[in-house]
Amino acid sequence: MKRKIYADLVKWKNQTERMPLIVHGARQVGKSYILQMFGRNEFERYLMVNLEADKALVRIFEEHITPIPIIQYLESAHAQRIVPGKTLVILDEIQACERALTSLKFFYEQAPEYHIVAAGSLLGVAVNRDKSLFPVEAVEELAMFPMDFEEFLWGVGFLEEHIAYAKECFLQKKPMDDFIMRRFAEQFKLYTLVGGMPRVVEQFVNTHSLSSVLEFQRSIIEEYFADIAKYAVTSEKTKVANCLKSIPIQLAKKNKKFVYADIDRNSSASEDKHAGARKYLDSINWLNEAGIVHF
């Protein structure tokens, strides 16, 4: 699916003085998909490795942190030459290997001729654990989010001419044609139901079934809870999960002010109003750093 971030990836590729790139965002926003498309379209070849799944590569990073041994291992393990300027190397789920994150600094300093992209879903959480891990001033960063409304319209095949017409009306502050306005309103209602996760949008485009969309949405939420169980510190797991569960309640209220009592239903009405903040602030920050919520 067409994504606006693609133009930023091309701009990064064509820089004469280029740092390794980190693309970060919540799970299922389309990072791996867009990077593979970028590799297919803009390079002669690309190599994607998943650091959550490839334990042998993780061991290599534990032993070596400089570029040459890592490149040599990747070439040998995947029987593929990695040619500077012609091969894109994608380190997916880099938060699973802290040494791989640190190695980006050495790629910048010792081997800037290679095109290295890292993608991570929980980088904010990993870096918050140990800020010394992050290669400050040695990487470029791009944040990726779910599809916005315009990207959703591209995905469902809405006419480009109508999108351009709507932009023109907006910029010139003139009313839109009633028929096209109704079409936009219909699509926006669908967008509020389907959301902007690419896999969910693709499922809707293929099936036009909101019930099947719901199944995909639930599976993504289950992945978020699995990440909490895996990556949150033990003392915070339950509180982080409770914060995530409370989000529908928070959004359904007329008053959108965040209320900690909505998280902890067992708290008494007379409890210190700041107790909830003290209890749950770190958990809410965890969700923010993981890219699951934004504030």
Long-range contacts (C-beta under 8 A, 24 or more apart in sequence): 1-30, 1-33, 1-147, 1-151, 1-154, 1-155, 1-198, 1-201, 1-202, 2-151, 2-154, 2-155, 3-30, 3-34, 3-144, 3-147, 3-151, 3-198, 4-148, 4-150, 4-151, 5-34, 5-142, 5-144, 6-34, 6-37, 6-38, 8-142, 9-34, 9-35, 9-38, 9-42, 9-142, 10-38, 10-42, 12-140, 12-142, 13-38, 13-42, 13-43, 13-115, 17-112, 18-112, 18-115, 18-140, 19-108, 19-112, 19-138, 19-139, 19-140, 20-104, 20-107, 20-108, 20-116, 20-117, 20-118, 20-135, 20-138, 20-139, 20-140, 21-116, 21-117, 21-118, 21-139, 21-140, 21-141, 21-142, 22-94, 22-104, 22-117, 22-118, 22-119, 22-120, 22-123, 22-139, 22-140, 22-141, 22-142, 23-117, 23-118, 23-119, 23-120, 23-141, 23-142, 23-143, 23-144, 24-119, 24-120, 24-121, 24-123, 24-124, 24-141, 24-142, 24-143, 24-144, 24-291, 25-121, 25-143, 25-144, 25-145, 25-291, 26-121, 26-145, 26-146, 26-224, 26-290, 26-291, 26-292, 27-121, 27-220, 27-223, 27-224, 27-227, 28-197, 28-198, 28-199, 28-220, 28-223, 29-144, 29-145, 29-146, 29-196, 29-197, 29-198, 29-291, 30-144, 30-147, 30-197, 30-198, 30-199, 31-92, 31-119, 31-121, 31-144, 32-90, 32-92, 32-119, 33-198, 34-144, 35-88, 35-90, 35-92, 35-117, 35-119, 36-90, 38-88, 38-117, 39-88, 39-90, 42-88, 43-86, 43-87, 43-88, 43-115, 44-83, 44-86, 44-87, 45-80, 45-86, 45-87, 45-88, 46-87, 46-88, 46-89, 46-90, 47-74, 47-78, 47-80, 47-82, 47-87, 47-88, 47-89, 47-90, 48-90, 48-92, 49-74, 49-78, 49-89, 49-90, 49-91, 49-92, 50-92, 50-93, 51-91, 51-92, 51-93, 51-94, 51-96, 51-97, 51-100, 52-92, 52-93, 52-96, 53-93, 57-97, 58-96, 58-97, 58-99, 58-100, 61-97, 61-99, 61-100, 61-103, 62-99, 65-99, 65-102, 65-103, 65-106, 66-103, 66-106, 66-110, 67-103, 67-106, 67-107, 67-110, 67-111, 67-114, 68-110, 68-111, 70-103, 71-111, 71-114, 82-114, 84-111, 84-113, 84-114, 84-115, 85-113, 85-115, 87-114, 87-115, 88-115, 88-117, 89-114, 89-115, 89-116, 89-117, 90-117, 90-118, 90-119, 91-116, 91-117, 91-118, 91-119, 92-118, 92-119, 93-119, 93-120, 93-121, 94-118, 94-119, 94-120, 94-123, 95-120, 95-121, 95-122, 95-123, 95-125, 95-126, 95-231, 98-126, 98-130, 98-133, 101-126, 101-127, 101-133, 101-134, 101-135, 102-133, 102-135, 104-135, 104-138, 104-139, 105-135, 105-138, 105-139, 108-135, 108-138, 108-139, 109-138, 121-227, 121-290, 121-291, 122-227, 122-231, 122-289, 122-290, 122-291, 124-288, 124-289, 124-290, 124-291, 125-231, 125-232, 125-286, 125-289, 125-290, 126-231, 127-289, 128-289, 145-196, 146-195, 146-196, 146-197, 146-198, 147-196, 147-197, 147-198, 147-201, 148-196, 149-187, 149-188, 149-191, 151-196, 152-187, 152-191, 152-194, 152-196, 152-201, 153-187, 155-198, 155-201, 155-202, 155-205, 156-187, 156-190, 156-201, 156-204, 156-205, 157-205, 158-183, 158-187, 224-290, 224-292, 227-290, 228-286, 231-290, 232-286, 236-282, 236-283, 236-286, 239-279, 239-280, 239-282, 239-283, 240-283, 240-286, 240-287, 242-280, 242-283, 243-280, 243-283, 243-284, 243-287, 244-287, 244-292, 247-293
